[in-house]
Amino acid sequence: MRLENRVAIVTGAGQGIGKAYALRFAAEGAKVAVADIAFQAAEATANEIEANGGTALAIDVDVANEPSVEEMARRTAERYGKIDVLVNNAALFVALVPSKHFWETTVDEWDRVMAVNVRGVFLCCKAVFPYMKGQGKGKIINISSSTFFTGTKDFLHYVTSKSAIIGLTRQLAREVGAFGINVNAVAPGLTESEGVARAIKPEFLDRYAQGRCFKRRQRPEDLVGTIVFLASDDSDFITGQTINVDGGEAFN
């Protein structure tokens, strides 16, 4: 098992892609803090992990709220003694469907997306940093989007937020490398998670897939191998990078 005895926090892990990350981490031997604003969903994921023989802790967190994020890190460290991995997965996307022109987007809508998708990543990184610094090692994995490279019509606030994650990743890697902390980003394509399947018509997903080298819908399972790699010792000399996992939709 590639993550045996590691402690990982995965935000937005109650459902969808985040749940897939959490389940795979547990299968690889990690103790997983399943963090989500939807606490019942987090509990369900944690219960599933434990039913399969893994170790998990469900945590109610609002990533846009600093005290909430600090409590998430504290509880994880208190329960398991350390924090080895942070996956910044929580983000607003499905809630933004249907899309709208940028000139129709309100300031409140813009600020809400930035609060979760950008400030949330910043706060989570800041919260786990003291623990990783004290250990002399840590892995931070930020989830961006291939929309940074391609753009997506009428999703200005979302694409801007995911673009900011790439800049944050590069700069943070410069600042924390001296402490043995790796910071990388993964840029998924449009992925058929539970929420996407509910919000987006199947025919659109099929048409979208035709723009990829691999002409099929992307599934959460397509992403987990890259996340495990970046959380493992195999990536110890990789930092500041963005890895596209989109079936060849965009070339970095």
C-alpha positions in Angstrom: 0.0 0.0 0.0 1.5 3.3 -1.2 0.1 5.5 1.6 0.4 3.2 4.6 0.4 5.2 7.9 -0.1 8.5 6.2 -2.7 11.0 7.4 -4.6 12.8 4.7 -7.2 15.5 4.7 -9.5 15.6 1.7 -11.9 18.5 1.5 -15.2 18.1 -0.3 -14.9 14.4 0.3 -18.6 13.7 1.1 -19.5 12.8 -2.5 -18.3 12.9 -6.1 -14.6 13.2 -7.0 -13.6 14.0 -3.4 -15.2 10.8 -2.2 -13.3 8.8 -4.8 -10.1 10.3 -3.5 -10.9 9.5 0.1 -11.8 5.9 -0.7 -8.7 5.3 -2.7 -6.5 6.9 -0.1 -8.0 4.6 2.5 -7.5 1.6 0.3 -3.8 2.6 0.0 -3.4 2.6 3.8 -4.0 6.2 4.7 -6.0 7.5 7.7 -8.4 9.9 6.1 -10.1 13.1 7.4 -13.2 13.3 5.3 -14.0 17.0 5.4 -17.1 18.5 3.9 -19.7 21.2 4.6 -22.3 18.5 4.0 -21.5 16.7 7.2 -24.0 13.8 6.7 -22.3 13.0 3.4 -18.9 13.2 5.1 -20.1 10.7 7.7 -21.4 8.4 5.0 -18.0 8.4 3.3 -16.2 7.8 6.6 -18.5 5.0 7.5 -17.9 3.4 4.1 -14.2 3.6 4.6 -14.4 2.0 8.0 -16.8 -0.7 6.8 -14.1 -1.6 4.3 -11.5 -1.9 7.0 -10.0 1.6 6.7 -9.6 4.4 9.2 -11.5 7.7 8.7 -12.7 10.8 10.6 -15.7 12.8 9.4 -15.3 16.6 9.9 -17.8 19.3 9.3 -15.9 22.2 7.7 -16.6 25.4 5.8 -13.4 26.0 3.8 -14.2 29.6 3.4 -14.2 30.1 7.2 -10.8 30.4 8.9 -11.8 29.2 12.4 -13.6 26.2 10.8 -10.6 25.3 8.7 -8.2 25.6 11.7 -10.5 23.3 13.7 -10.3 20.8 10.8 -6.5 20.7 11.0 -6.5 20.6 14.8 -8.9 17.7 15.1 -7.1 15.7 12.4 -3.7 16.2 14.2 -5.2 15.5 17.6 -6.8 12.2 16.4 -3.9 10.9 14.3 -0.9 12.8 15.5 0.2 14.4 12.3 -1.0 15.7 8.8 0.9 14.3 5.9 -1.3 15.1 2.9 -3.9 17.8 2.1 -6.1 17.5 -1.0 -7.8 20.8 -1.7 -10.8 19.5 -3.6 -13.8 21.4 -2.2 -15.1 23.9 -4.7 -18.2 25.4 -6.3 -19.0 24.1 -9.8 -22.3 22.2 -10.1 -24.0 25.0 -8.2 -23.1 27.3 -11.0 -25.1 25.4 -13.6 -26.8 26.8 -15.7 -24.0 29.2 -16.6 -24.5 32.8 -17.4 -22.7 35.6 -19.2 -20.1 37.4 -17.2 -22.0 40.7 -17.4 -25.0 39.0 -15.8 -22.9 37.7 -12.9 -23.4 39.6 -9.7 -20.7 40.7 -7.3 -22.2 38.4 -4.6 -21.9 35.4 -7.0 -18.4 36.3 -7.9 -17.4 36.7 -4.3 -19.0 33.4 -3.3 -17.0 31.5 -5.9 -13.8 33.2 -4.9 -14.4 32.6 -1.2 -14.7 28.8 -1.6 -12.5 28.1 -4.6 -9.6 30.4 -3.8 -9.8 31.6 -0.2 -10.7 28.1 0.8 -7.5 26.7 -0.7 -5.4 29.4 0.9 -6.9 28.9 4.3 -6.5 25.1 4.2 -2.9 25.4 3.1 -2.2 27.9 5.9 -3.9 25.6 8.5 -1.9 22.5 7.7 1.4 24.3 7.2 2.6 24.3 10.9 2.1 20.6 11.2 3.9 19.8 7.9 6.7 22.2 8.7 7.2 20.6 12.1 7.5 17.2 10.4 9.8 18.4 7.7 7.6 16.9 5.0 4.2 17.2 3.6 2.2 16.9 0.4 -0.3 19.6 -0.7 -2.4 18.8 -3.8 -4.6 21.5 -5.2 -7.4 20.8 -7.6 -7.5 23.2 -10.5 -9.3 22.6 -13.9 -8.4 22.1 -17.5 -10.6 25.1 -18.1 -7.5 27.2 -17.2 -6.0 26.1 -20.6 -9.2 26.0 -22.7 -11.6 28.5 -21.2 -15.3 27.7 -20.8 -18.0 29.9 -22.2 -20.0 31.8 -19.6 -18.1 30.5 -16.5 -15.8 33.5 -15.9 -15.9 33.3 -12.1 -15.2 29.6 -12.1 -12.4 29.6 -14.7 -10.8 32.6 -13.0 -10.9 30.9 -9.6 -9.3 27.7 -11.0 -6.7 29.8 -12.8 -5.8 31.4 -9.4 -5.1 27.9 -8.0 -2.3 27.3 -10.5 -0.7 30.6 -9.5 -1.1 29.8 -5.9 0.4 26.4 -6.3 3.5 27.7 -8.0 4.1 30.5 -5.6 3.4 28.3 -2.5 5.9 25.7 -3.8 8.6 28.4 -3.8 7.7 29.4 -0.2 7.5 26.0 1.5 10.1 23.9 -0.4 12.7 24.7 2.2 10.5 22.9 4.8 10.3 19.7 2.7 6.7 20.4 1.5 5.6 19.6 -2.0 2.8 21.6 -3.6 1.3 20.5 -6.9 -1.9 20.9 -8.8 -4.1 18.6 -10.8 -6.3 19.9 -13.6 -9.2 17.6 -14.3 -11.4 17.8 -17.4 -15.2 17.8 -17.1 -15.8 14.7 -14.9 -19.0 12.8 -14.7 -19.3 12.9 -10.9 -22.7 12.5 -9.2 -23.4 16.2 -9.2 -22.4 16.7 -12.9 -24.5 13.7 -13.9 -27.5 15.4 -12.3 -26.9 18.9 -13.6 -25.6 18.3 -17.2 -27.4 16.4 -19.9 -25.8 13.1 -21.1 -25.7 14.2 -24.7 -23.6 17.3 -23.7 -21.1 15.0 -21.9 -20.9 12.8 -25.0 -20.3 15.8 -27.3 -17.7 17.2 -24.9 -15.8 14.0 -25.0 -15.3 14.3 -28.7 -12.7 17.1 -28.0 -10.5 14.7 -26.2 -7.9 12.3 -27.5 -9.8 9.6 -25.6 -13.3 9.8 -26.9 -15.2 9.0 -23.7 -16.6 10.6 -20.6 -14.2 11.2 -17.8 -15.0 9.5 -14.5 -13.8 10.2 -10.9 -11.7 7.0 -11.1 -9.6 8.5 -13.9 -8.2 11.0 -11.4 -7.3 9.0 -8.3 -4.1 7.4 -9.6 -2.5 10.8 -10.1 -3.6 12.0 -6.7 -2.1 8.9 -5.0 1.1 9.4 -6.9 1.4 13.1 -5.8 0.6 12.0 -2.2 3.2 9.2 -2.2 7.0 9.2 -1.8 7.3 8.6 -5.6 6.7 12.3 -6.1 9.1 13.6 -3.5 11.2 15.7 -6.1 8.2 17.1 -7.9 6.7 20.5 -6.9 5.1 23.6 -8.4 3.7 21.5 -11.2 0.2 21.2 -12.8 -0.8 17.9 -14.2 -3.6 17.7 -16.7 -5.8 14.7 -16.2 -8.4 15.2 -18.9 -8.0 12.5 -21.6 -6.1 14.8 -23.8 -8.5 17.7 -23.9 -5.9 20.4 -23.3 -2.1 20.2 -23.6 -0.1 21.9 -20.9 
